[in-house]
Amino acid sequence: QRTLMEQFSYDAAKPLDFQSQMDSQCQKERYSLTLVTGPSSKQAARSYIAQVDATSDNTPSQYMSFSGSDKDQTMTVNLAGVVAICYCGMVSAENECESSLNWLFAGLMTI
């Protein structure tokens, strides 16, 4: 099985439209049951919402943990390799992604 990086030759060179290509992959809303212990479906991902808290001087924090509104949700990447991190930029009052087009690629993390 080839990784996304190998499939599109991103491991050799990143194209100028890398961000939009990765956004497109995120917008497919695929979840792996074996890669990550944590959000395993679109429904389950709702409990991992990031909440912007105020700091001690009442300014918005720049840190968002994506660990739920009570900051008690955890996730574990189970396999070594490079993992793409995606997030939904616009959620509804019910904490659901308003559109699959709002899923964005945030970056890569090496495990």
Protein Blocks (a to p, Z undefined) as FASTA:
>chain_A
ZZfklmnommmoccfklmmmmmmmmmnopacfklpgcjfbfklmmmmcccddddfkopac
fbdfhnojnopaccddfbgcdddddddfbdcfkopafbfklpccfbdcdZZ
